[in-house]
Amino acid sequence: MTNVVVIGAQWGDEGKGKIVDWLSERADVVVRFQGGANAGHTLVIDGVTYKLSLLPSGIVRAGKMAVIGNGVVIDPWKLADEIEGIRQQGVEVSRENLRIAENATLILPLHRELDGLREQLAGKGKIGTTGRGIGPAYEDKVGRRAIRVHDLVNEETLPRKIERLLAHHNPLRRGLGVEEIDPEELLRQLKDIAPKILPYMDCVWQLLDEHKRAGRRILFEGAQGTFLDIDHGTYPFVTSSNTVAGNAATGSGVGPSTLEFVLGIAKAYTTRVGAGPFPTELNDEIGQRIGERGREFGTVTGRARRCGWFDAVLVRQAVKNSGVDGIAFTKLDVLDGLDELKICVGYELDGERIDRLPAGQGAQARVKPIYETMPGWQESTYGARSWNDLPAQAVKYIRHIEELIECPITLVSTSPEREDTILVKDPFED
């Protein structure tokens, strides 16, 4: 049995929610290791739709332990609302199935405010954040002034923590022309929310070590996608954490040897939310059709996603960045009925062909896709559960993409329903 890391191989929104839910039935523990409430997973189980942002997807499965690791920045008010929301949908949440890392950083109201203020002032320089306070919270974490989950336990030291935090934020707010934060009010807010969060607090690294020693299967659930990674993404149009597979170890407190199989998730086409480069973007009827058929709207923001052809250069680079062992290929059915399909197999940059996405912002904006064209298929792939259910041309499309990205496709998803999945190799089996 192996432990599995799931990461997005594009710009997020690849369909990780369904795949993680599908895998969580085989896992004992499901761990979120980075990001925050800016990440959205939509699960459809027995006709019921669950929309999760902070909670690991495993929370909706009875008998599974859901864990929020130290690499996640936690908005305690949002988490409390999310817990209450799924309870109203009939999901039981208790310490028996949810634990939160004691050393995870908290997102506070001042982080959300600062996030919004910066975007307003950025003008054309906006990077398209979700406004959930993720970036400012990570800044405070790195700046060694963050309030963390375990700080809520000690009411004697919490005021000093707040004082240190506001020594940075209040001068900043004065400079932005907004009201300063009252430390007593922030202290009151934290005392009020603490009882809703602290029952789930635990030493997560130790908990995971115990599960590992007991031979239990651990599923590490990433948020966003590779090209939103703070180091390896399309900087500065990125998130504020590392989204690549290696961060599963850092963001949960386990050693790298615990990460035994990396599963990358990629759509049969490409989407992106917000600003930033997108070489294969389609601003035409085909792009609109893909967006409508794929219901491409953000789970968290509701924003329409930009749509384009599959970019094999991008996904191959993600495979290398995260050491991906296999790809889960999602939303194949969205391409049904198209006469022809294009696949980006390289880029042209200033008259030269290159086989990677360059790091520079200017160069990323200038790259032009080099396409191969393949015939499409008219038959439906929706709900297919075996290779025999797929049109021959759809199989050819998948096989060619495997060659281009230099990685096997181990799962194919053909609808939002968890059972509509073609399994080539179970990531949990050696």
N, C-alpha and C positions, 0 to 999 in steps of 0.2 A: 504494500500500500504506500502511496506517496502523498505528500502535501503539495497543494496546487496554488499558484499565484495567477490571478486573472487581471489583465491590464488591457486598456484600450490601445489599439494600434494605429489610430488616426487622431482626430481632434475631439474625441469623446462622443457620446451619444451613439455608440456603435451597437447597442443592444445588450450591454453587460448585465442588466437586471435579469432578463430572462435566463441567460446562460448561467449566471451565478445561482439563481434559484434552481435551475435544472441540476447543477452540480451539488447544491447544498443538500439535496436528498441523500447523496452519497457521503457527505461530510459529517463530522461530529461538531466541529467548531467553525464559525465563519467570522473573519476578522476584517474590519475596515482599518487601513493603515495610513491614509493621508486624505487631504482635502477637508471639506466641511459641508455646510448646508448649501453650497453652490453646486453640489453634485446631485443629480436626480436619477433615480432608478424607478421604472414602471414595471410592475409585475402583474401578470394576469393569471390567476389560479382559480380553476373551476368557475370561470366567468366573473370572478371578483377582481377588480383592479385595485392594486395597492401602489401608492406613490410615496417613495421613501427618499429622504435626503441625507440624514445622518445615520439612521439605523442601518446596520448590515442587513442584506437581503435575507439572510438566514432566520431573521426574527419571526417571519411568518410561518416557519416550519416547526411543528411540535417536536420536542425532544432535542433541539439543536441549541448550542450555546452561541449567542451573538456577542461579539467583543468589539469595542471601539478603542483602537490603539492610541498610543501616545503621539503618533504623527498626525492625528486628526485635530483640527481646531474646532472646539465644541461651543455652539451657541446654546446655553442651557435652557433658555426660554423656548427656542425653536425645538430642542430635543424634547422638552416636557410636552409641548403641543403635539409633536409627532407621536409620542408614546400614547397620549390620550386619544389621538385620532385613530390609531390602529386598534386600540382597545375597543373603541366604538364599532369597529368592523369585526369584532369577535376574537381578536388576537390577544392572548394572555401575555403580559409583560411583567416579569418579576426578577429578583436576583438569581432565580434558577435558570433564566435564559438570557440575561443581559448583564454584562460587566463593562465598566468604563475605566480606562487607565487613570490612575491617580496623578500621573505626571503629564496629562494632556492639558493643552492651553485652552483657556476660555475666550470666546468672542463676547465682547460687551457691547452695549448700545453705542458707546462712543466710537467703536470700530465701524459699526454700520454707518453712522453719521459721517465719519471721516471718509469712508469709501465713496459715499454719494457726493460729498463736497468736492473731492478731487476730480471725479468724473465731470461734474458741472463746470469746473474751472479749466479743464483740459482742452475744451473746444474741439478742434479738429484732431487733437492728439489723444482722444479717448481710446482706451484699449478694450472697452466693452465688458467691464466687470459686471458681475451679477448684483453688486451693491450689498452683498451679505456680510461685509466686514472681514473677509478671508485674508486679504493682503495685509491690512493694518494689524490683524491679530498675529500673523506670522512675523511681521516686523518687530512687534513687541517681544515675541518669543526669542528671536535672534538678538534683540537689544537687551535681553535679560531683565526685563521689567514686567513680564506677563503675569497675570493671575492664573494659577493652575487649579485643577480640580481639588487637589488636597489642601489648597490654601483655604477652602471654604470650611474646613474642619476647625481651624484654630481662629476663633474670633478675636483673640488678643493680638495676634501678629497680622491679621488681615488689614487693619487700618494702615500699618506701616507699608504694606505692599501697595495699597491704593495710593498712598502719598508718593511713593516712588514712581508709580505709573503716571500720575497726574502731573508730576514735575516735568514730564515730557509732553503730555497732551495739552495741558492748559495753555502754555505759551504758544503752542501750535494753533490752538483754537483762537487765541487772541489775534494772531497774525492773519487768520482767515476771517476775522470779524464776526465770530460766533460766540455765544455765551459759554463761559467756562463751566466745567463739571464740578458740582458740589460733592466733595468726598463723602459727606454724611449720607447724601441721597444714594450714591453708588453703593455704599456699605449696606444701606437698608435693602436695596434691590437684591444684592447678593445674598443677604441673610434670608430673604423671602424665598429665593429660588433654591437655596441649598438643600432643603429637605426633599425636594423632588429629584435631585441628582445623586446625592451622597449614598443612598441605599445601594446603588449599583457600582460604587467605586471599588477598585481592587488593584492589586499589584499584577498587572497584566503580563509582564514578561515572565513572572514566576508561574502564573496560571497556565500560560501556553507551554512552558517547559514541562509542567506536570502532565498536561494532555499529550505532549510529544512522547514523554517517557512511557506513558500508558498505551502507546501505539494507536492513538486516535488520529483520525484524518482531519487536517486543518486546511481550510480554504481561505486564502488571503484575497480580499476584494479591493481592487483599486478603483479610483474615481477619475473622471475626465479621461484624457488620452495622452499618448506619448508626445504628441506635438503641442501639448499644453504644458509640458514639463518645464520647470523654471530654468533648467540647464540645457536641455536637449530640444526644446520646442522653438516655435517661431517667435522668439523674444523680440519685443516686449509684450507681444500679444499672447500671453501665457497665464497660467495660474501661478500661485505663490508657493507651490510645493513640488517635490519630485514625484512624477507619476509613473516612472519606469519601475520595472520589477524589483530592482535592487533595493528600493526603498521599503519594500515589504518587510525586510529584516529590521532596518532602522526604525521604521514607524510602528513596530509592534514589540521590539525588544528581543527578537530571536536571532540566532546566528544564521549567516548565509547558507550554511549546509542544510538548514531546515527547508529551504525553498527548492523542491525537487522537480517540479514540472511547471513551466511557464506557459500559460494559455493566453494568446493574444486574440482580441476580438476585433473583427473588421467587417464593415458593411460591404455589400456587393457593389456599392458605389461610394461616394465620399460626401460628407456634410461637415459644416462648420457653423457655429453660432458666434455672432459678434464680429468684431473687426479683425484684420490680419490677412496675410497672404493666403491664396487658395488657387494654385496653378490650374486645376481642372474645373474650376467653377463654370457653371452653365447659366448664363443670363438669357435664356430663351425658353421656348415652349417645352423642350425636353426637360430642362431643369425644373420648370414649374410642375410638369407632370410627375416627375420623380418625387418632388416635395409633397404633392397632394396625395399620391398613392402611398407614400411612406409615412404620411402623417407627421411630417418633420417640423415639430414644434417642441421647444425646450420643456422638459418636465418641470424645472424650477422656474424659469423665466417666462415661459409661454411664447418666447420670440421665435419667429420663423427661422428655420435653419437654411443656410445657403447650401445648394446641392450641385454636385458635379460628377464626372466620370471617375471610375476607380483609378487610383494613383498607385501603381505598383512600386514606383521609386520610393514613395513615402512609407508604404507598409514594409518594404524590404529593409529600410533604414530602421524602422521600429523593431523588426525582428532582431537586428544586430544590437540595438541599444539595450534590449531587455533579455537577450538570450532566449527568444521565444522557441518553444519546442513544437508547438502546434497552433493553428489558427482556427477559431470558431467563426465561420462565414455566415453573416446574418442578412436578412431582408432580400434574399435572392428573388423572392416573388415580386418585388417592386419593379423588377426589370422585365417581367412578362409582357409580351406584346410589342416590344420595340423591334423595329426592322433590323437595326444594327447597333452594336455596342462598341464603344471606344475604351481602350485601356492606355493609360499613360505609362510609357516604357522608358522614358528619359526626359531630360530637360535641355533646352537651349538657353545658354546664358551668354549674352554679348557675342553671338555668332559661333560659340563653341558648344559641343554636346557634353553634358555632365551626367553622372549617374547617382547624384545625391542632392539633397536639399541643402544649399549653402547656409552658413550660420548668420551671415550679415543681413540686416533688415532690408537694405537697398537691393542686394542681390536676390533675396527671396521675392521681392516685389517685381523683379525684372524677368524671372525665369518664365519660359514658355514651354508648355507641354509638347512632347513628341508622342504621337498616338499610333497605336495599331488598331485596326478595325476588324471586328468579327461579326458574323451574322448573328442576329438575335433569334428568339424563338417565339412562336405564337401560342403554344400550349401553356396551360397554367401549372405553376410549380407550387401554388399555395397549398399548404398542409401536407406536402410530400414528406414521407417518413422513411423512404429507402431510395437507393440510387435508381432502382427500376421505375420509380414514380417520376423521375426527372426526364425531360426531353433530352435527346442526345446532344443538342447544341448547348444546353445548359451545363451538361457534364463537361463538354469540351472547354467551355468558358472557365469552369472551376479548375480543371486540370492545367490550363494554360497559366492561370494566375498562380498556382502552386509553383510552376517553373520560374515565373518572373520574380516572385518574392522569396524564392529559395527556402521554402518552408512548407511542410505538409498541412493540408486542411483536415482537421480532425473532427469537426462538427459542422453541420450545415443547418441553419435555422430557416424555416419556410413560412412562419407565421408567428404572431405574438404568443400563441399557446405553447406551453412548455413541452407538450408531447409531440408537437410538430417539429421534430428534430431528427436529422440523419446522423447517426453516430458511426464514425469511422474508427476512432480509438478513444477509449475512456481514459481521460487524463489521470484518474486516480489509480489505474492499474499499471504496474510495471511492464 
